[in-house]
Amino acid sequence: MSVYAGVMHDLNERTTLSAGARFNRSALEAAFDTTLFPYPATSTSLDNSALTGNLGSPGVPGKAGSSVWT
């Protein structure tokens, strides 16, 4: 399961601020059949989650020969 949220905001006509956050979760449960091979464990489980984010500010180039940050 994953959930993502993002937002973008124009600071001016050539610069945009973007931010986002994602939450991921994965889970697993397994049982091992030990009749053919004597595994040391008969079951296992896994449960992981993570919260990640991003922040960016891309610029849009201007006319030829001009600076993006002017």
N, C-alpha and C positions, 0 to 999 in steps of 0.2 A: 504494500500500500504506500502511496506517495501523495503528498499534498504540496502544491506550489502556489505561491502568491508573488506578484510582481507589480511594480509601479514605475511609471516614467513621468518626468516633469521637465518641461522646457525652461531652461534658465534664461536663454536668449534665443535669437533666431539661428544660431550656429552651435549651441551647446545644449545637450540634454543630460539630465541626471537620471540614472536608472538604478533600481534596487530590487532585490528579490530574496525570498527565503523558501527553502524546501525542507520538508520533514519526510524521512523514509523509515519504513519499518518492515522487517522481514522475520518470519518465524517458521520453524520446522520442528516436527516431532517424528521420530522414526523408531521402529521396533525391529530388532535383528532376530532372524530365525537361526537358532544355534544347533539345529538337528544335523546339518551336513558339516559344519565347521564350528568348533567350540570358541566362539568369540569371547574375549574377556568382558565384554559389556553386552547387555541384552536390549538396551535402549539408549537413545540420546535425544537431546533437544537443543535448539538454537533460537535465540531471540535477540535481535539487534535493532537498534534505532539510531538515527543520526539527524541532526539539525544543521543545515548548511545555509550559507547566504552569499550574496554577491552585491557589489556596489561598483558602478561604473559611470564614466562621463565621456561618451564619445563626442568628438567634434566633427562638424561638417566643413569641408574645405571651402574657401571662398573663391574669388576669381583668380585666374592664373597670375602668379607673382605676388599674391597677397598672403599675409600670414593668417593662420586660422585663429590665433588668439589676439587679434587686434580689435 
